[in-house]
Amino acid sequence: MKFISTSAKLAITFISALFVLMLSGCMSTSEPHSDNRAWVTTWATATEDIREGFWMSKGHFPPKPLKNDTLRMFMRTSIGGDTLRIKFSNEFGMSPITIQVAHIAEAATPDASATDGAINTATDTALTFGGATGTVIAAGETVYSDPVEFKLAPLDVVALSVKYGDIAEKPITGHRGARTTSFFATGDKVSAPNLADAVKKDVWYTTTAIEVLQPDSFKTIVAMGDSITDGYGTKYNHHTRWTDYLAERLTNNPATATVGMANVGIGGAGSEMSVERYGRDVSNIKGANWLIIFIGVNDIVYGNNRPASYVIDNYKAMADKAHAEGLMVYGVTITPMGKHSEDADKENVRQEVNHWIRVTAQKEGYYDGFIDFDEIVRDPQKPTHMLPEYAVDDLHLNITGYKTLADAVDLTLFEDK
């Protein structure tokens, strides 16, 4: 089923630019503006509670203290714009975080690791918070930077450099599956051309979204998933998750060039966890218009004999939430599980879940369409396995596989008709 947007494409007037310049404050509750421009997400990540004792946190704490030092992180955006703001998060922290200084700049190259975290210094731009150079984020809270003029082209890679004051590293809000290198430098290095002497780690911390101000015809897709969506098996710093490839296709297709992409996949996530984090990771995405649900394999493989109804009920819960917020919902079939399908009970659950996605979900009004990734990558001669050229292991895909997934998505699902 194809979605026909009710959004109208409206002109941007000269007055809108003047209005943006008058905006101030952290604007954590900003709504669409009277000139018909609104905040829309160009990049986002799911936040994770990185703390001692959580199996998913092991090895993912900052490699050195952040207090009085600089962290430079790299993100590839989707849609462009000329005014942006950054959303910072201390949602899982137990004490306040002090941001002393924060800057945004273009990356010198798309591959940050190849250039020691170099930036295009001509684009180095200071962020402010209520007009101040820094801010304090209370435990459990989020904060927006002020709107700032910044020329962001579609698919640009940007560098966010933050010098912290007081901050605790355990627990800390972050995202383990950054698939890009972050640089930890001593002292104030927010404007440094490169960070050759920095300590490196492939994790994002304290940052959850980049938003641009655009006409309200611009909308964003939110991809809810597990490690397959989070990009396990990709080449780091090369932006090769299936959502990255899909963002490229959307940008290069005139009918979908106004569609952004927000990847909120978390490695190891299951369907119940996805329901629990829906409010944080989906409802908070500005400009969200479509939800893609690609989750469930961890429930089957590692879920202690959970039945298909367990996964399906969680799909229904997410779909109900999304529809209540006005989003269109597309399901994705669970891809082959390789050796894990040797357990006939597990494979039967996968088949039952996929049948519901393909046949029942739309009839019952939960899904507005589906994307059949299972059909795209399975081996016709051995359908419980992926084709070898697509797989990095029994569950995850390689770069070719992720691109194949993205290439199979019907872009008319996201056209504004």
Sequence and secondary structure as in RCSB ss.txt:
>XXXX:A:sequence
MKFISTSAKLAITFISALFVLMLSGCMSTSEPHSDNRAWVTTWATATEDIREGFWMSKGHFPPKPLKNDTLRMFM
RTSIGGDTLRIKFSNEFGMSPITIQVAHIAEAATPDASATDGAINTATDTALTFGGATGTVIAAGETVYSDPVEF
KLAPLDVVALSVKYGDIAEKPITGHRGARTTSFFATGDKVSAPNLADAVKKDVWYTTTAIEVLQPDSFKTIVAMG
DSITDGYGTKYNHHTRWTDYLAERLTNNPATATVGMANVGIGGAGSEMSVERYGRDVSNIKGANWLIIFIGVNDI
VYGNNRPASYVIDNYKAMADKAHAEGLMVYGVTITPMGKHSEDADKENVRQEVNHWIRVTAQKEGYYDGFIDFDE
IVRDPQKPTHMLPEYAVDDLHLNITGYKTLADAVDLTLFEDK
>XXXX:A:secstr
             HHHHHHHHH  S  TT    TTSEEEEEEEE   EEE TT GGGTT S SS  TTSEEEEEE
E SS EEEEEEEEE TT SS EEEEEEEEEEBSSS GGGGTT B GGG EE  BTTBS EEE TT EEE   EEE
EE TT EEEEEEEESS  SSSEEEES   S EEEESS  TT S  TT EEES EESEEEEEEEEETT EEEEEEE
SHHHHTTTS TTS  SHHHHHHHHHHHSGGGTTEEEEE   TT  HHHHHHTHHHHTTT TTEEEEEEE  HHHH
HHSSS  HHHHHHHHHHHHHHHHHTT EEEEE     GGGGGSHHHHHHHHHHHHIIIIIHHHTTS SEEE HHH
HHEETTEEEEE GGGBSSSS B HHHHHHHHHHS GGGG   
